[in-house]
């Protein structure tokens, strides 16, 4: 492989990985500009090494040598790196898109390193469009949001009154757990509710807080 081609591949990997990393950085994601850039360049470099070893091997024509074995190992390592940016907070999971970015950036790097420039550039364009422009479309798409509501009441806590509040505000109860503690007869209600993204959760909080039997209220996403 000519030195000029090696440099071209590394610079192209730097450019494409850096652009996707810049998009992640501007949205405050953990795997940002430098991370995505380095992942892409490292995959380009690994593919160059893999192809170079295959081409320079004196036994290349006598035995079967798979130049993609290093690439397969790289994807395994990137999988662990992507898992590191996935965070679970309560019932919500964050970082899946960033993990997918790390994955596709590595694939772009491998494509560039293998000389598949069209595949790498088209993959980059698809990734960038899905991250930057489809984000605008996603904000306009109707979606269902889930909230996890924990209510602690005294012995007079009324399940029907609580359920009526959710239904009046446009939420649907998908699950309910109930617990009573003796001898105080303190009641704990745990609701899983579903509603539109625009449903007034603040009004739900205010209405439930005004109920005389409510002692503690907690809402998680």
N, C-alpha and C positions, 0 to 999 in steps of 0.2 A: 504494500500500500504506500503510495507516494506521500511524503510529508505534508504537501499542500492539502491533500484529501483528509488527512488526520486532523489538521488544524481546522479545516472547514467543518468537519463533523463536530468537533468540540465547541467551536464558536456557535454553530447552529443550535446545538443542544443547550448552550448557555442562554442564547436568545429566547428560545421557546420555553424552556423551564423558568427563566426569569420573568417572562410576561405572565405566565400562570401564577407564579409565586407573588408577583406584584398585586394581582387581583385578590389573592387570599390575604395579603398583608393589609390592603386597604379596608378589608372587612373585619380586621382584628382577629384573624384565625391563628391558631398556634403554629401551624406549619406554613410559614409565610415565604417571603422573597428568597432568602438565602437557602432555606431548607429545600424548596422545590427546585431551585437552580442547581444545588449540589446533587440532588437525587438524579436529575436529568443528565448532568455531566458525568456522574459516576457510572450510570448505565451505558452512556455512549462509550466511555473509556473501557468498560468491561467487554462490550461487544467488539471493540477494536482489538483488544488483547486476544479475545477468543478467536476472531477471524485470522489475526496475525499468526497465532500459534498453529492454526490449521494449515495456513498457506505455507509456512516456513518449515513444517515438520517433514523430515526426510522420508517418513513412513506414510505420508498422506495417501499415496497411491496403493499402498500394500495392506493397509488396515482401515477399518471403519473408524473415523474420528468425527464426533458430533460437535460442531462449533457452537451449538446452542446450549450446551450443558452449563457453561458459566452464566448465560442469560437466565436459565431456569433457576439457578442458585440465587441470582440477583433478585428475581421476583419473589422468591421465598423470604429473603431478607427484607425487602420492601414491605411485604405483608406484615411483618412484625413492627416495622416503623409506622405503618398506617394504623395498626391497632393501638399504638401509643397515643394517638391524637383523639381517640374516641373516648368521650367522657360521659358517664352516667350520673345524672343528678336527680335523685328521687326516681320518679317514673319516666323522666325525659332523657333522651339520648342525644348528645351533641357531638359534632366532629365527623359525622359519616361522610359528608361532602368533601371535607378536607382529606380524609383518608382515601376517598376515591380519587382525589386530585393527585395524591402521592403515587397512587397506583398507575394512573394514566400517564403521568409525567415520566415514570420509569419506562412504560411501554413506548412512549415517544422517543426517549433516549435510546432504547434498544433498536428501534426502527432506524433512527438516524445513524447509529453506530454500525448497523448492518448495511448501510447504503440505500435503504428504502426511503428515500427522501419524500416521495409523494405520499406514501402511507403515513410517515411521521408528521408532515406538514398538515395533511388533511385531518389527521387525528387531533393535532393541536387546534386547528380551526374549530372543529366540532366541540372540543373541550372548552375553548374560550367562549364560544357563543352560548353554550349551555350555562356557563358560570356567570357571564356578564349580562347577556340580553334576556335569557330565559328567567333570570331573577325578577325582572320587571313584570313578565307575564305571570310568574308564580304568585306575586303579591296580589294580583287581580283574580286569581282562581278561588272559587268558594271552597272552603275546607272546614272539616269538623275538628273542634278542639275538645280535649278532655281535661277535666279538672278533678282533683281528688280532695274532697271536703271532709274534714273531721270536726264533729260537733260534740262537745261535752256539755251535758245538761244536768239539771237536778232531777228529782224523782217525778216531776210533772212534765218532763219533756215529751212532746207529742210528735210522733212520726208523721202523721198526716199533715199537720201544720207545716212542717219542714218541707215535705214533698210538694205541697201546694206552692211554696215560695219558688222552688226550682222551676216548676211548670209555668208559673205566671211570667217568669223572666225568660222563657224560651229554651230552657235546658231539659234534657231527657235523662232520667236516671237509668243507668245501665247495670248498676250493681249496688247493693247495700249490705253492710255488715253491722251487727248490733252487739253491744256488750253492756252488761249491767253489773255494777260493783256493790257488794253487800258489806256492811249493813247500811252504808250511806244511801244506797239505791241510786248512786250516780250513774247516768247512762251515757254511753259513747256510741255515736252514730258515725259510720264511715261510708260516704257516698262516692261513687264514681259517676260523674255527670258528663253529658256530651251536649254540645251546642255549636252554633255557627261562630265563626271567628269574631263577628261583631256583637255577639251576645253580651248583655250588660252585666259582667261579673261583679262590678263595683256595686251595682244596685242590689245584687244578691247578698253581698257582704253587709251592706247597710241594713237591709231588711232582717237578715238573720240576727245581726247584733242587737237589734231592737226588741227581739223576743225576750220576754221576762225570764224564761227558764234556761236560757243559754248562758253557760259559764265560760266557755272557751271555744274559739273558732279558729280553724287552720285550713288554708286552701293551698294546694300545691298543683303544679302543672305536670 
